[in-house]
Amino acid sequence: MQAVAKKFNLGIVVVTLGARDLIEDSQEKMQELLARHVSGDWGDIDDEDKALNDSALQHGVRLLSSYTVDGEKIWVITEADRSSTTILLPSEY
């Protein structure tokens, strides 16, 4: 995997059981999802939410990315204080 320009710290990374099972059953690797998230590639969210994330980088607000893995949505959420990042399915929120 190519080096990624980090826009923020992930903190402690936590993965829920459902997300772990989906990632394990997929070609998509957890590191790739995290690399996309930390580089500001917010994935499958609308332009308004992308703008909110871009603003959150400057103002210390929670960050949310959404990606599709094997036809299922998976979220990556970094807390406002950047102490932790959680990878989860929307149904586990």
C-alpha positions as CSV (number, residue, x, y, z in Angstrom):
1,M,0.0,0.0,0.0
2,Q,1.2,3.5,-0.9
3,A,2.1,6.0,1.8
4,V,-0.9,8.3,2.7
5,A,-0.9,11.9,3.7
6,K,-2.6,11.8,7.1
7,K,-5.0,14.7,7.8
8,F,-5.7,13.7,11.4
9,N,-4.8,11.1,14.1
10,L,-7.0,8.0,14.3
11,G,-6.4,7.4,18.0
12,I,-7.2,3.8,19.2
13,V,-8.9,1.8,16.4
14,V,-11.9,-0.3,17.4
15,V,-13.7,-2.7,15.1
16,T,-17.1,-4.1,15.9
17,L,-17.9,-7.8,15.3
18,G,-20.1,-7.2,12.3
19,A,-17.6,-5.0,10.6
20,R,-14.8,-7.4,11.4
21,D,-16.7,-10.3,9.8
22,L,-17.5,-8.3,6.7
23,I,-13.9,-7.2,6.2
24,E,-12.6,-10.7,6.8
25,D,-15.0,-12.0,4.1
26,S,-13.9,-9.3,1.7
27,Q,-11.0,-8.3,-0.6
28,E,-11.2,-4.9,1.1
29,K,-8.6,-4.6,3.9
30,M,-9.1,-2.7,7.1
31,Q,-5.9,-0.8,6.5
32,E,-7.2,0.4,3.1
33,L,-10.4,1.7,4.7
34,L,-8.4,3.5,7.4
35,A,-6.0,5.0,4.8
36,R,-8.9,6.4,2.8
37,H,-10.6,7.8,5.9
38,V,-7.4,9.4,7.3
39,S,-6.5,10.9,3.9
40,G,-9.9,12.7,3.7
41,D,-11.5,10.3,1.2
42,W,-14.9,10.2,2.9
43,G,-16.3,7.6,0.6
44,D,-20.0,7.3,-0.2
45,I,-21.4,10.3,1.6
46,D,-23.1,13.3,0.0
47,D,-21.4,16.6,-0.8
48,E,-22.9,18.3,2.3
49,D,-21.5,15.7,4.6
50,K,-18.2,15.8,2.9
51,A,-18.1,19.6,3.5
52,L,-19.0,19.0,7.1
53,N,-16.1,16.6,7.5
54,D,-13.7,19.0,5.8
55,S,-14.9,21.7,8.3
56,A,-14.6,19.2,11.2
57,L,-10.9,18.8,10.4
58,Q,-10.4,22.5,11.3
59,H,-12.8,22.6,14.3
60,G,-12.3,19.3,16.1
61,V,-15.7,17.7,15.3
62,R,-16.5,14.0,14.8
63,L,-15.6,12.6,11.3
64,L,-17.7,10.0,9.5
65,S,-16.8,8.1,6.3
66,S,-19.0,5.6,4.6
67,Y,-17.7,2.9,2.2
68,T,-19.3,0.0,0.4
69,V,-17.7,-3.4,1.0
70,D,-19.2,-6.4,-0.8
71,G,-22.4,-4.5,-1.4
72,E,-22.8,-3.6,2.3
73,K,-22.2,-0.2,3.9
74,I,-19.5,0.2,6.5
75,W,-18.8,3.3,8.5
76,V,-15.6,4.7,9.9
77,I,-16.1,7.2,12.7
78,T,-13.3,9.2,14.4
79,E,-14.3,11.0,17.6
80,A,-14.1,14.7,18.0
81,D,-11.1,14.6,20.3
82,R,-9.3,12.1,17.9
83,S,-8.9,9.6,20.8
84,S,-10.5,6.8,18.9
85,T,-11.8,5.6,15.6
86,T,-14.5,2.9,15.2
87,I,-15.2,0.7,12.2
88,L,-18.8,-0.5,12.3
89,L,-21.9,-1.4,10.3
90,P,-24.7,1.2,10.4
91,S,-26.9,-1.4,12.1
92,E,-24.3,-1.5,15.0
93,Y,-24.5,2.2,15.6
